[in-house]
Amino acid sequence: MAYVRDRDAAEDVVQEAWLTAIRQLERFEGRSSLRTWISGIVINLARARRRKESRVLTFTSLFGDLADRRKPTVDPSRFGPDGAWRELPRSWDNLPEEKMIGQETLGRIKAAIEELPPKHREVIVLRDVAQLDASEVGTLLGISAENQRVRLHRARAAVRKALEEYLA
Amino acid sequence: MKCREMVELMTNYLEGALSTRDRTRFDEHIAGCDGCRAYLEQMRATRDAVGKIAEEQIPEHIQEQLLEAFRSWKASGL
């Protein structure tokens, strides 16, 4: 539940979602998978809660995708004037598997996801954590395939950066 | 294509969303660039590692509550 900030709020939302799902089960028509349907309920509840918590619309929430497309996801100082890497990214291939998926690494990943703007966070949570496919997520969030990719890219790039700093 | 531009195309590449022309230029660049190859691998590894956080433990009292909700739901015979 990376939609709402604190754990209690997340627990409330999950519980409310289960209750809603159970109450509305007879309305489930099998047009989407059960998983997608329940995810949809959770998203709606979490969004409603978020709206209640902050009524301020930020610049990012209104124009985010347009502006985002232009902002580099990698620190420009990593490239020389010719646009090539100054110093090559290190390969992670030789890291032991336990390191990549160890508790501490997963903790860093979660922290990085929590810091993302909500619009980026919800995409990475649905795609990479819940592992719904792109079309399911597009339907759930009501965003174009292109905007979904922009948000997913920014979210993954931010998590990658956090991992790079941690694994360095 | 420059490395600086390559990194912004990585997700579209992984999603299979590049045009044929961009895809060819992407493949050509990456074949000769250790840095971009490493970066692409990092993006893949990041995606896969993010998938692992779902397998983590749900806090015990929540598990209890959920199980309880299921039990009473089943018991109610709906």
gemmi code that builds the backbone of each chain (N, CA, C; Angstrom):
import gemmi

chains = {
    "A": [
        ("MET", (0.831, -1.212, 0.000), (0.000, 0.000, 0.000), (0.856, 1.249, 0.000)),
        ("ALA", (1.352, 1.578, -1.130), (2.240, 2.727, -1.173), (1.475, 3.994, -1.552)),
        ("TYR", (0.172, 3.948, -1.428), (-0.641, 5.087, -1.849), (-0.779, 6.157, -0.795)),
        ("VAL", (-0.889, 5.710, 0.431), (-1.099, 6.663, 1.508), (0.101, 6.584, 2.429)),
        ("ARG", (0.354, 7.696, 3.109), (1.633, 7.802, 3.752), (1.851, 6.882, 4.954)),
        ("ASP", (0.981, 6.973, 5.922), (1.359, 6.211, 7.103), (0.685, 4.856, 7.137)),
        ("ARG", (1.248, 3.999, 7.917), (0.849, 2.605, 7.960), (-0.600, 2.423, 8.430)),
        ("ASP", (-1.010, 3.198, 9.446), (-2.386, 3.078, 9.935), (-3.384, 3.396, 8.839)),
        ("ALA", (-3.085, 4.465, 8.093), (-3.988, 4.860, 7.010), (-4.043, 3.744, 5.977)),
        ("ALA", (-2.898, 3.153, 5.675), (-2.846, 2.069, 4.693), (-3.652, 0.874, 5.178)),
        ("GLU", (-3.528, 0.568, 6.457), (-4.275, -0.565, 7.004), (-5.776, -0.318, 6.922)),
        ("ASP", (-6.167, 0.925, 7.222), (-7.585, 1.279, 7.115), (-8.087, 1.065, 5.700)),
        ("VAL", (-7.287, 1.536, 4.744), (-7.716, 1.449, 3.347), (-7.848, -0.013, 2.925)),
        ("VAL", (-6.870, -0.829, 3.312), (-6.919, -2.238, 2.931), (-8.151, -2.907, 3.540)),
        ("GLN", (-8.393, -2.594, 4.791), (-9.532, -3.214, 5.461), (-10.853, -2.787, 4.835)),
        ("GLU", (-10.930, -1.470, 4.549), (-12.126, -0.947, 3.912), (-12.326, -1.611, 2.549)),
        ("ALA", (-11.204, -1.830, 1.859), (-11.276, -2.433, 0.522), (-11.812, -3.856, 0.590)),
        ("TRP", (-11.347, -4.604, 1.570), (-11.838, -5.977, 1.716), (-13.330, -5.982, 1.977)),
        ("LEU", (-13.727, -5.086, 2.876), (-15.150, -5.038, 3.204), (-15.975, -4.648, 1.978)),
        ("THR", (-15.482, -3.618, 1.263), (-16.197, -3.194, 0.057), (-16.264, -4.334, -0.953)),
        ("ALA", (-15.119, -5.008, -1.136), (-15.061, -6.098, -2.108), (-16.042, -7.202, -1.738)),
        ("ILE", (-16.056, -7.534, -0.458), (-16.936, -8.616, -0.016), (-18.399, -8.230, -0.201)),
        ("ARG", (-18.696, -6.959, 0.168), (-20.083, -6.491, 0.005), (-20.512, -6.456, -1.458)),
        ("GLN", (-19.543, -6.106, -2.335), (-19.923, -5.896, -3.736), (-19.637, -7.096, -4.628)),
        ("LEU", (-19.257, -8.197, -4.012), (-18.811, -9.335, -4.804), (-19.838, -9.749, -5.852)),
        ("GLU", (-21.105, -9.604, -5.487), (-22.127, -10.035, -6.453), (-22.170, -9.125, -7.679)),
        ("ARG", (-21.578, -7.909, -7.521), (-21.553, -6.994, -8.667), (-20.377, -7.269, -9.604)),
        ("PHE", (-19.467, -8.114, -9.126), (-18.311, -8.439, -9.966), (-18.793, -9.264, -11.148)),
        ("GLU", (-18.550, -8.740, -12.346), (-19.147, -9.375, -13.516), (-18.188, -10.203, -14.337)),
        ("GLY", (-16.957, -10.325, -13.852), (-16.004, -11.154, -14.580), (-15.503, -10.522, -15.868)),
        ("ARG", (-15.729, -9.197, -16.008), (-15.194, -8.555, -17.211), (-13.708, -8.271, -17.064)),
        ("SER", (-13.258, -8.117, -15.817), (-11.818, -8.013, -15.585), (-11.464, -9.150, -14.637)),
        ("SER", (-10.165, -9.354, -14.428), (-9.813, -10.403, -13.479), (-10.179, -9.926, -12.080)),
        ("LEU", (-10.372, -10.861, -11.179), (-10.739, -10.514, -9.815), (-9.675, -9.607, -9.189)),
        ("ARG", (-8.415, -9.902, -9.532), (-7.309, -9.132, -8.988), (-7.393, -7.666, -9.427)),
        ("THR", (-7.679, -7.457, -10.708), (-7.800, -6.098, -11.212), (-8.963, -5.385, -10.538)),
        ("TRP", (-10.048, -6.106, -10.379), (-11.246, -5.511, -9.792), (-10.977, -5.061, -8.359)),
        ("ILE", (-10.338, -5.917, -7.588), (-10.035, -5.557, -6.203), (-9.016, -4.425, -6.147)),
        ("SER", (-8.021, -4.474, -7.043), (-7.054, -3.369, -7.091), (-7.772, -2.057, -7.349)),
        ("GLY", (-8.758, -2.091, -8.219), (-9.520, -0.891, -8.531), (-10.207, -0.322, -7.303)),
        ("ILE", (-10.766, -1.192, -6.495), (-11.426, -0.744, -5.262), (-10.406, -0.091, -4.329)),
        ("VAL", (-9.258, -0.741, -4.174), (-8.223, -0.188, -3.297), (-7.774, 1.177, -3.799)),
        ("ILE", (-7.563, 1.278, -5.115), (-7.104, 2.556, -5.666), (-8.112, 3.669, -5.415)),
        ("ASN", (-9.368, 3.386, -5.662), (-10.378, 4.421, -5.463), (-10.446, 4.884, -4.026)),
        ("LEU", (-10.384, 3.933, -3.100), (-10.442, 4.303, -1.688), (-9.215, 5.101, -1.285)),
        ("ALA", (-8.043, 4.641, -1.748), (-6.810, 5.326, -1.367), (-6.776, 6.735, -1.943)),
        ("ARG", (-7.268, 6.870, -3.183), (-7.293, 8.201, -3.790), (-8.252, 9.129, -3.066)),
        ("ALA", (-9.398, 8.581, -2.689), (-10.374, 9.397, -1.968), (-9.760, 9.890, -0.668)),
        ("ARG", (-9.023, 8.992, -0.035), (-8.406, 9.355, 1.234), (-7.335, 10.427, 1.027)),
        ("ARG", (-6.571, 10.258, -0.043), (-5.512, 11.217, -0.325), (-6.103, 12.592, -0.607)),
        ("ARG", (-7.226, 12.599, -1.339), (-7.877, 13.881, -1.631), (-8.325, 14.560, -0.352)),
        ("LYS", (-8.827, 13.735, 0.575), (-9.288, 14.281, 1.834), (-8.118, 14.879, 2.613)),
        ("GLU", (-6.967, 14.195, 2.533), (-5.815, 14.625, 3.328), (-5.163, 15.881, 2.763)),
        ("SER", (-5.100, 15.995, 1.455), (-4.510, 17.216, 0.910), (-5.337, 17.710, -0.258)),
        ("ARG", (-5.873, 18.889, -0.107), (-6.724, 19.424, -1.158), (-5.936, 20.320, -2.092)),
        ("VAL", (-4.646, 20.451, -1.821), (-3.822, 21.327, -2.650), (-3.401, 20.593, -3.916)),
        ("LEU", (-3.666, 21.184, -5.054), (-3.201, 20.590, -6.297), (-1.831, 21.179, -6.619)),
        ("THR", (-0.856, 20.324, -6.735), (0.473, 20.834, -7.020), (0.652, 20.958, -8.527)),
        ("PHE", (1.681, 21.660, -8.905), (2.019, 21.793, -10.314), (2.193, 20.415, -10.943)),
        ("THR", (2.930, 19.564, -10.214), (3.187, 18.218, -10.745), (1.894, 17.455, -10.981)),
        ("SER", (0.935, 17.596, -10.057), (-0.275, 16.811, -10.205), (-1.094, 17.285, -11.400)),
        ("LEU", (-0.919, 18.546, -11.784), (-1.688, 19.052, -12.920), (-0.978, 18.890, -14.251)),
        ("PHE", (0.302, 19.225, -14.277), (1.020, 19.243, -15.552), (2.185, 18.276, -15.576)),
        ("GLY", (2.207, 17.385, -14.587), (3.369, 16.534, -14.389), (3.898, 15.838, -15.626)),
        ("ASP", (3.041, 15.145, -16.369), (3.546, 14.313, -17.442), (4.235, 15.111, -18.547)),
        ("LEU", (3.649, 16.283, -18.843), (4.259, 17.114, -19.873), (5.640, 17.583, -19.454)),
        ("ALA", (5.697, 18.115, -18.235), (6.967, 18.628, -17.736), (7.966, 17.491, -17.551)),
        ("ASP", (7.455, 16.353, -17.080), (8.324, 15.223, -16.782), (9.070, 14.708, -17.992)),
        ("ARG", (8.399, 14.746, -19.122), (8.997, 14.157, -20.303), (10.334, 14.817, -20.637)),
        ("ARG", (10.467, 16.073, -20.210), (11.695, 16.789, -20.580), (12.794, 16.698, -19.547)),
        ("LYS", (12.403, 16.402, -18.306), (13.436, 16.413, -17.268), (14.265, 15.141, -17.327)),
        ("PRO", (15.609, 15.276, -17.337), (16.433, 14.059, -17.380), (16.269, 13.233, -16.104)),
        ("THR", (16.336, 11.909, -16.231), (16.226, 11.052, -15.049), (17.603, 10.679, -14.517)),
        ("VAL", (18.637, 11.017, -15.270), (19.998, 10.740, -14.819), (20.717, 12.084, -14.703)),
        ("ASP", (21.413, 12.266, -13.603), (22.168, 13.491, -13.362), (23.006, 13.866, -14.602)),
        ("PRO", (22.735, 15.054, -15.194), (23.435, 15.440, -16.429), (24.956, 15.454, -16.279)),
        ("SER", (25.434, 15.631, -15.053), (26.887, 15.684, -14.861), (27.546, 14.322, -15.080)),
        ("ARG", (26.725, 13.280, -15.230), (27.326, 11.961, -15.494), (27.740, 11.809, -16.953)),
        ("PHE", (27.319, 12.771, -17.771), (27.676, 12.703, -19.183), (28.613, 13.842, -19.553)),
        ("GLY", (29.523, 13.561, -20.479), (30.429, 14.597, -20.961), (29.727, 15.478, -21.973)),
        ("PRO", (30.446, 16.485, -22.502), (29.865, 17.397, -23.489), (29.390, 16.652, -24.747)),
        ("ASP", (29.963, 15.496, -25.009), (29.553, 14.719, -26.184), (28.339, 13.824, -25.885)),
        ("GLY", (27.815, 13.901, -24.646), (26.642, 13.091, -24.314), (26.967, 11.655, -23.964)),
        ("ALA", (28.249, 11.325, -23.831), (28.642, 9.951, -23.466), (28.954, 9.876, -21.974)),
        ("TRP", (28.872, 8.688, -21.409), (29.166, 8.506, -19.985), (30.574, 9.032, -19.667)),
        ("ARG", (30.691, 9.793, -18.587), (32.034, 10.150, -18.110), (32.637, 8.924, -17.415)),
        ("GLU", (31.823, 8.390, -16.513), (32.257, 7.192, -15.797), (31.151, 6.172, -15.973)),
        ("LEU", (31.483, 4.968, -16.396), (30.452, 3.995, -16.720), (29.717, 3.534, -15.463)),
        ("PRO", (28.401, 3.301, -15.582), (27.675, 2.698, -14.463), (28.283, 1.328, -14.168)),
        ("ARG", (28.294, 0.989, -12.899), (28.877, -0.310, -12.527), (27.898, -1.432, -12.815)),
        ("SER", (28.417, -2.538, -13.281), (27.534, -3.684, -13.483), (27.158, -4.271, -12.129)),
        ("TRP", (25.891, -4.664, -11.990), (25.443, -5.303, -10.745), (25.466, -6.818, -10.876)),
        ("ASP", (25.897, -7.280, -12.032), (25.837, -8.721, -12.302), (26.603, -9.562, -11.288)),
        ("ASN", (27.682, -8.965, -10.756), (28.513, -9.771, -9.861), (28.084, -9.703, -8.400)),
        ("LEU", (27.054, -8.894, -8.143), (26.575, -8.839, -6.761), (25.881, -10.151, -6.419)),
        ("PRO", (26.087, -10.621, -5.182), (25.384, -11.854, -4.806), (23.876, -11.613, -4.766)),
        ("GLU", (23.128, -12.598, -5.170), (21.667, -12.529, -5.188), (21.103, -12.072, -3.844)),
        ("GLU", (21.723, -12.582, -2.739), (21.227, -12.232, -1.398), (21.315, -10.729, -1.165)),
        ("LYS", (22.302, -10.115, -1.808), (22.464, -8.676, -1.622), (21.334, -7.935, -2.343)),
        ("MET", (21.050, -8.346, -3.575), (20.035, -7.654, -4.372), (18.653, -7.752, -3.739)),
        ("ILE", (18.346, -8.893, -3.138), (16.997, -9.029, -2.596), (17.011, -9.220, -1.080)),
        ("GLY", (18.101, -8.778, -0.444), (18.176, -8.850, 1.014), (17.219, -7.857, 1.662)),
        ("GLN", (16.934, -8.092, 2.944), (15.984, -7.241, 3.663), (16.346, -5.762, 3.587)),
        ("GLU", (17.651, -5.487, 3.736), (18.043, -4.086, 3.777), (17.831, -3.427, 2.419)),
        ("THR", (18.156, -4.168, 1.353), (17.953, -3.637, 0.007), (16.466, -3.376, -0.242)),
        ("LEU", (15.645, -4.339, 0.150), (14.204, -4.164, -0.048), (13.686, -2.961, 0.737)),
        ("GLY", (14.271, -2.756, 1.919), (13.897, -1.588, 2.717), (14.229, -0.289, 1.996)),
        ("ARG", (15.400, -0.255, 1.358), (15.787, 0.939, 0.598), (14.828, 1.172, -0.558)),
        ("ILE", (14.447, 0.083, -1.204), (13.533, 0.192, -2.339), (12.197, 0.772, -1.871)),
        ("LYS", (11.705, 0.255, -0.757), (10.420, 0.746, -0.263), (10.498, 2.228, 0.089)),
        ("ALA", (11.597, 2.597, 0.737), (11.757, 4.005, 1.107), (11.775, 4.879, -0.142)),
        ("ALA", (12.474, 4.402, -1.186), (12.546, 5.183, -2.426), (11.164, 5.319, -3.061)),
        ("ILE", (10.383, 4.251, -3.015), (9.036, 4.294, -3.601), (8.146, 5.246, -2.812)),
        ("GLU", (8.297, 5.240, -1.494), (7.478, 6.126, -0.674), (7.745, 7.593, -0.951)),
        ("GLU", (8.962, 7.891, -1.385), (9.303, 9.294, -1.644), (8.849, 9.790, -3.005)),
        ("LEU", (8.390, 8.891, -3.857), (7.982, 9.307, -5.199), (6.717, 10.156, -5.152)),
        ("PRO", (6.544, 11.033, -6.150), (5.248, 11.716, -6.259), (4.150, 10.657, -6.446)),
        ("PRO", (2.968, 10.859, -5.843), (1.916, 9.837, -5.894), (1.630, 9.285, -7.289)),
        ("LYS", (1.664, 10.127, -8.294), (1.338, 9.646, -9.650), (2.369, 8.682, -10.194)),
        ("HIS", (3.611, 8.863, -9.781), (4.639, 7.916, -10.209), (4.565, 6.666, -9.346)),
        ("ARG", (4.284, 6.909, -8.071), (4.238, 5.808, -7.116), (3.147, 4.808, -7.489)),
        ("GLU", (1.975, 5.313, -7.838), (0.894, 4.360, -8.095), (1.194, 3.496, -9.318)),
        ("VAL", (1.888, 4.042, -10.285), (2.199, 3.241, -11.472), (3.213, 2.143, -11.150)),
        ("ILE", (4.271, 2.487, -10.426), (5.284, 1.452, -10.140), (4.715, 0.399, -9.181)),
        ("VAL", (3.844, 0.830, -8.283), (3.245, -0.144, -7.364), (2.372, -1.134, -8.125)),
        ("LEU", (1.562, -0.630, -9.042), (0.663, -1.533, -9.771), (1.421, -2.390, -10.774)),
        ("ARG", (2.393, -1.791, -11.464), (3.101, -2.547, -12.495), (4.128, -3.512, -11.910)),
        ("ASP", (5.011, -2.984, -11.055), (6.167, -3.779, -10.643), (5.976, -4.490, -9.307)),
        ("VAL", (5.184, -3.913, -8.421), (4.932, -4.612, -7.159), (3.766, -5.589, -7.338)),
        ("ALA", (2.609, -5.079, -7.765), (1.442, -5.958, -7.933), (1.516, -6.751, -9.237)),
        ("GLN", (2.385, -6.321, -10.137), (2.623, -7.003, -11.412), (1.368, -7.174, -12.263)),
        ("LEU", (0.578, -6.103, -12.287), (-0.530, -6.069, -13.248), (0.059, -5.701, -14.607)),
        ("ASP", (-0.650, -6.072, -15.695), (-0.053, -5.707, -16.981), (-0.455, -4.296, -17.392)),
        ("ALA", (0.249, -3.805, -18.417), (0.112, -2.394, -18.801), (-1.340, -2.024, -19.114)),
        ("SER", (-2.066, -2.905, -19.783), (-3.426, -2.527, -20.168), (-4.343, -2.474, -18.944)),
        ("GLU", (-4.133, -3.391, -17.991), (-4.929, -3.349, -16.755), (-4.695, -2.025, -16.018)),
        ("VAL", (-3.422, -1.641, -15.932), (-3.085, -0.428, -15.192), (-3.634, 0.811, -15.900)),
        ("GLY", (-3.567, 0.806, -17.233), (-4.124, 1.908, -18.000), (-5.603, 2.088, -17.708)),
        ("THR", (-6.326, 0.968, -17.659), (-7.760, 1.022, -17.381), (-8.027, 1.497, -15.955)),
        ("LEU", (-7.271, 0.938, -15.004), (-7.489, 1.286, -13.603), (-7.249, 2.764, -13.336)),
        ("LEU", (-6.169, 3.297, -13.916), (-5.803, 4.673, -13.608), (-6.396, 5.664, -14.597)),
        ("GLY", (-6.926, 5.154, -15.685), (-7.486, 6.048, -16.688), (-6.442, 6.945, -17.327)),
        ("ILE", (-5.257, 6.396, -17.605), (-4.220, 7.196, -18.261), (-3.764, 6.497, -19.541)),
        ("SER", (-3.227, 7.285, -20.453), (-2.787, 6.734, -21.734), (-1.572, 5.845, -21.530)),
        ("ALA", (-1.345, 4.973, -22.513), (-0.186, 4.083, -22.448), (1.103, 4.900, -22.375)),
        ("GLU", (1.107, 6.017, -23.100), (2.315, 6.832, -23.117), (2.577, 7.471, -21.752)),
        ("ASN", (1.538, 8.048, -21.164), (1.723, 8.640, -19.837), (2.125, 7.591, -18.811)),
        ("GLN", (1.568, 6.404, -18.944), (1.958, 5.336, -18.030), (3.450, 5.046, -18.156)),
        ("ARG", (3.940, 5.004, -19.386), (5.372, 4.712, -19.578), (6.247, 5.831, -19.041)),
        ("VAL", (5.799, 7.081, -19.223), (6.579, 8.203, -18.686), (6.685, 8.078, -17.161)),
        ("ARG", (5.550, 7.792, -16.525), (5.555, 7.698, -15.057), (6.354, 6.501, -14.574)),
        ("LEU", (6.194, 5.385, -15.276), (6.927, 4.185, -14.895), (8.434, 4.415, -15.031)),
        ("HIS", (8.807, 5.095, -16.106), (10.225, 5.372, -16.338), (10.812, 6.222, -15.225)),
        ("ARG", (10.086, 7.271, -14.854), (10.606, 8.149, -13.807), (10.673, 7.420, -12.470)),
        ("ALA", (9.677, 6.596, -12.216), (9.660, 5.866, -10.950), (10.809, 4.860, -10.889)),
        ("ARG", (10.964, 4.064, -11.948), (12.051, 3.072, -11.936), (13.412, 3.752, -11.889)),
        ("ALA", (13.557, 4.861, -12.615), (14.849, 5.544, -12.630), (15.197, 6.055, -11.228)),
        ("ALA", (14.188, 6.540, -10.503), (14.440, 7.044, -9.152), (14.832, 5.900, -8.210)),
        ("VAL", (14.166, 4.761, -8.350), (14.505, 3.619, -7.502), (15.896, 3.091, -7.877)),
        ("ARG", (16.175, 3.062, -9.176), (17.503, 2.622, -9.620), (18.600, 3.489, -8.992)),
        ("LYS", (18.343, 4.802, -8.984), (19.328, 5.728, -8.433), (19.553, 5.452, -6.943)),
        ("ALA", (18.457, 5.224, -6.222), (18.581, 4.921, -4.793), (19.376, 3.631, -4.588)),
        ("LEU", (19.115, 2.647, -5.444), (19.845, 1.384, -5.341), (21.317, 1.564, -5.655)),
        ("GLU", (21.590, 2.362, -6.668), (22.984, 2.607, -7.059), (23.749, 3.230, -5.895)),
        ("GLU", (23.089, 4.196, -5.227), (23.758, 4.835, -4.101), (23.976, 3.829, -2.960)),
        ("TYR", (22.991, 3.000, -2.741), (23.102, 2.019, -1.665), (24.131, 0.937, -1.971)),
        ("LEU", (24.147, 0.472, -3.213), (25.035, -0.641, -3.569), (26.466, -0.198, -3.846)),
        ("ALA", (26.687, 1.093, -3.925), (28.025, 1.606, -4.282), (29.077, 1.194, -3.257)),
    ],
    "B": [
        ("MET", (22.928, 7.937, -31.726), (22.246, 8.243, -30.467), (23.280, 8.353, -29.341)),
        ("LYS", (23.059, 9.328, -28.442), (24.023, 9.517, -27.358), (23.572, 8.786, -26.091)),
        ("CYS", (24.542, 8.476, -25.239), (24.223, 7.783, -23.979), (23.172, 8.564, -23.194)),
        ("ARG", (23.319, 9.889, -23.193), (22.391, 10.748, -22.461), (20.949, 10.566, -22.952)),
        ("GLU", (20.802, 10.312, -24.245), (19.458, 10.076, -24.800), (19.027, 8.624, -24.582)),
        ("MET", (19.994, 7.740, -24.664), (19.698, 6.308, -24.484), (18.986, 6.029, -23.155)),
        ("VAL", (19.513, 6.644, -22.078), (18.960, 6.312, -20.758), (17.474, 6.671, -20.640)),
        ("GLU", (17.030, 7.662, -21.420), (15.619, 8.061, -21.342), (14.713, 7.139, -22.168)),
        ("LEU", (15.320, 6.266, -22.949), (14.516, 5.359, -23.785), (14.403, 3.957, -23.200)),
        ("MET", (15.098, 3.754, -22.069), (15.227, 2.387, -21.546), (13.871, 1.748, -21.212)),
        ("THR", (12.980, 2.516, -20.589), (11.690, 1.914, -20.223), (10.858, 1.624, -21.474)),
        ("ASN", (10.860, 2.555, -22.422), (10.150, 2.282, -23.674), (10.723, 1.047, -24.360)),
        ("TYR", (12.022, 0.885, -24.262), (12.653, -0.309, -24.836), (12.156, -1.570, -24.122)),
        ("LEU", (12.198, -1.545, -22.800), (11.771, -2.725, -22.037), (10.277, -3.013, -22.235)),
        ("GLU", (9.501, -1.962, -22.494), (8.062, -2.131, -22.705), (7.740, -2.482, -24.154)),
        ("GLY", (8.759, -2.552, -24.982), (8.515, -2.847, -26.398), (7.790, -1.727, -27.116)),
        ("ALA", (8.031, -0.485, -26.679), (7.252, 0.629, -27.223), (8.053, 1.532, -28.170)),
        ("LEU", (9.286, 1.125, -28.508), (10.065, 1.952, -29.436), (9.615, 1.686, -30.875)),
        ("SER", (9.684, 2.717, -31.706), (9.425, 2.516, -33.130), (10.532, 1.619, -33.691)),
        ("THR", (10.264, 1.014, -34.850), (11.259, 0.124, -35.447), (12.590, 0.856, -35.643)),
        ("ARG", (12.475, 2.099, -36.079), (13.685, 2.882, -36.360), (14.478, 3.144, -35.066)),
        ("ASP", (13.780, 3.583, -34.004), (14.455, 3.841, -32.728), (15.018, 2.563, -32.125)),
        ("ARG", (14.276, 1.509, -32.296), (14.712, 0.218, -31.760), (16.028, -0.213, -32.415)),
        ("THR", (16.120, -0.025, -33.727), (17.364, -0.362, -34.430), (18.523, 0.494, -33.933)),
        ("ARG", (18.262, 1.808, -33.797), (19.332, 2.697, -33.323), (19.736, 2.350, -31.888)),
        ("PHE", (18.742, 1.980, -31.095), (18.998, 1.584, -29.705), (19.894, 0.338, -29.672)),
        ("ASP", (19.497, -0.679, -30.448), (20.274, -1.925, -30.480), (21.708, -1.693, -30.964)),
        ("GLU", (21.842, -0.835, -31.982), (23.177, -0.554, -32.514), (24.059, 0.098, -31.458)),
        ("HIS", (23.464, 1.063, -30.750), (24.248, 1.766, -29.727), (24.672, 0.802, -28.612)),
        ("ILE", (23.716, 0.037, -28.156), (23.982, -0.767, -26.972), (24.989, -1.879, -27.264)),
        ("ALA", (25.020, -2.326, -28.504), (25.976, -3.371, -28.883), (27.411, -2.896, -28.672)),
        ("GLY", (27.628, -1.576, -28.783), (28.998, -1.090, -28.674), (29.247, -0.246, -27.437)),
        ("CYS", (28.332, -0.260, -26.465), (28.481, 0.640, -25.313), (28.308, -0.099, -23.990)),
        ("ASP", (29.413, -0.329, -23.292), (29.366, -1.035, -22.008), (28.544, -0.270, -20.971)),
        ("GLY", (28.649, 1.066, -20.991), (27.956, 1.883, -20.002), (26.447, 1.743, -20.129)),
        ("CYS", (25.939, 1.849, -21.354), (24.485, 1.764, -21.548), (23.991, 0.340, -21.308)),
        ("ARG", (24.850, -0.632, -21.636), (24.456, -2.015, -21.365), (24.312, -2.228, -19.854)),
        ("ALA", (25.275, -1.695, -19.107), (25.213, -1.823, -17.640), (23.981, -1.092, -17.100)),
        ("TYR", (23.693, 0.081, -17.668), (22.538, 0.851, -17.190), (21.233, 0.103, -17.460)),
        ("LEU", (21.140, -0.486, -18.650), (19.931, -1.250, -18.987), (19.769, -2.434, -18.030)),
        ("GLU", (20.889, -3.089, -17.740), (20.833, -4.206, -16.792), (20.377, -3.729, -15.413)),
        ("GLN", (20.851, -2.555, -15.018), (20.431, -1.997, -13.722), (18.929, -1.713, -13.703)),
        ("MET", (18.409, -1.222, -14.820), (16.964, -0.947, -14.882), (16.170, -2.252, -14.793)),
        ("ARG", (16.664, -3.285, -15.460), (15.991, -4.590, -15.365), (16.053, -5.130, -13.940)),
        ("ALA", (17.243, -5.032, -13.342), (17.430, -5.541, -11.979), (16.546, -4.764, -10.997)),
        ("THR", (16.406, -3.451, -11.242), (15.556, -2.623, -10.385), (14.104, -3.101, -10.474)),
        ("ARG", (13.633, -3.261, -11.710), (12.253, -3.733, -11.909), (12.033, -5.063, -11.176)),
        ("ASP", (12.984, -5.983, -11.329), (12.815, -7.300, -10.712), (12.864, -7.221, -9.185)),
        ("ALA", (13.764, -6.371, -8.676), (13.882, -6.248, -7.219), (12.622, -5.613, -6.627)),
        ("VAL", (12.037, -4.650, -7.333), (10.796, -4.027, -6.850), (9.697, -5.086, -6.723)),
        ("GLY", (9.716, -6.053, -7.635), (8.727, -7.138, -7.588), (8.837, -8.007, -6.349)),
        ("LYS", (10.006, -7.940, -5.696), (10.213, -8.790, -4.520), (9.602, -8.211, -3.254)),
        ("ILE", (9.313, -6.915, -3.245), (8.831, -6.362, -1.978), (7.413, -6.824, -1.672)),
        ("ALA", (6.693, -7.315, -2.702), (5.331, -7.796, -2.460), (5.331, -9.109, -1.697)),
        ("GLU", (6.444, -9.836, -1.795), (6.486, -11.146, -1.161), (6.775, -11.046, 0.326)),
        ("GLU", (7.018, -9.799, 0.743), (7.348, -9.609, 2.141), (6.166, -9.858, 3.062)),
        ("GLN", (6.489, -10.050, 4.300), (5.486, -10.305, 5.327), (4.440, -9.201, 5.485)),
        ("ILE", (3.210, -9.597, 5.551), (2.154, -8.688, 5.987), (2.226, -8.709, 7.519)),
        ("PRO", (2.122, -7.526, 8.179), (2.213, -7.530, 9.649), (1.218, -8.526, 10.264)),
        ("GLU", (1.662, -9.151, 11.337), (0.902, -10.293, 11.856), (-0.536, -9.946, 12.252)),
        ("HIS", (-0.711, -8.780, 12.903), (-2.069, -8.477, 13.360), (-3.003, -8.231, 12.173)),
        ("ILE", (-2.443, -7.742, 11.060), (-3.275, -7.545, 9.858), (-3.654, -8.902, 9.275)),
        ("GLN", (-2.665, -9.811, 9.234), (-2.952, -11.160, 8.742), (-4.088, -11.786, 9.535)),
        ("GLU", (-4.001, -11.593, 10.853), (-5.031, -12.125, 11.733), (-6.403, -11.556, 11.377)),
        ("GLN", (-6.433, -10.230, 11.223), (-7.705, -9.568, 10.904), (-8.277, -10.075, 9.586)),
        ("LEU", (-7.378, -10.233, 8.604), (-7.850, -10.696, 7.301), (-8.385, -12.121, 7.395)),
        ("LEU", (-7.620, -12.955, 8.074), (-8.064, -14.338, 8.227), (-9.409, -14.399, 8.935)),
        ("GLU", (-9.520, -13.564, 9.960), (-10.763, -13.503, 10.722), (-11.930, -13.090, 9.817)),
        ("ALA", (-11.662, -12.051, 8.997), (-12.695, -11.574, 8.074), (-13.112, -12.687, 7.110)),
        ("PHE", (-12.121, -13.432, 6.633), (-12.427, -14.535, 5.723), (-13.239, -15.632, 6.400)),
        ("ARG", (-12.806, -15.957, 7.624), (-13.498, -17.023, 8.339), (-14.975, -16.677, 8.543)),
        ("SER", (-15.212, -15.435, 8.988), (-16.611, -15.099, 9.262), (-17.391, -14.969, 7.953)),
        ("TRP", (-16.667, -14.553, 6.896), (-17.325, -14.455, 5.598), (-17.763, -15.846, 5.128)),
        ("LYS", (-16.825, -16.795, 5.253), (-17.139, -18.159, 4.839), (-18.237, -18.759, 5.708)),
        ("ALA", (-18.112, -18.472, 7.029), (-19.079, -19.028, 7.972), (-20.486, -18.498, 7.700)),
        ("SER", (-20.557, -17.274, 7.176), (-21.882, -16.696, 6.921), (-22.546, -17.356, 5.712)),
        ("GLY", (-21.780, -18.177, 4.993), (-22.352, -18.977, 3.926), (-22.742, -18.199, 2.680)),
        ("LEU", (-22.122, -17.029, 2.467), (-22.441, -16.245, 1.277), (-21.880, -16.884, 0.016)),
    ],
}
model = gemmi.Model(1)
for chain_id, residues in chains.items():
    chain = gemmi.Chain(chain_id)
    for i, (resn, *xyz) in enumerate(residues, 1):
        res = gemmi.Residue()
        res.name, res.seqid = resn, gemmi.SeqId(i, " ")
        for name, pos in zip(("N", "CA", "C"), xyz):
            atom = gemmi.Atom()
            atom.name, atom.element = name, gemmi.Element(name[0])
            atom.pos, atom.b_iso = gemmi.Position(*pos), 0.0
            res.add_atom(atom)
        chain.add_residue(res)
    model.add_chain(chain)
structure = gemmi.Structure()
structure.add_model(model)
structure.setup_entities()
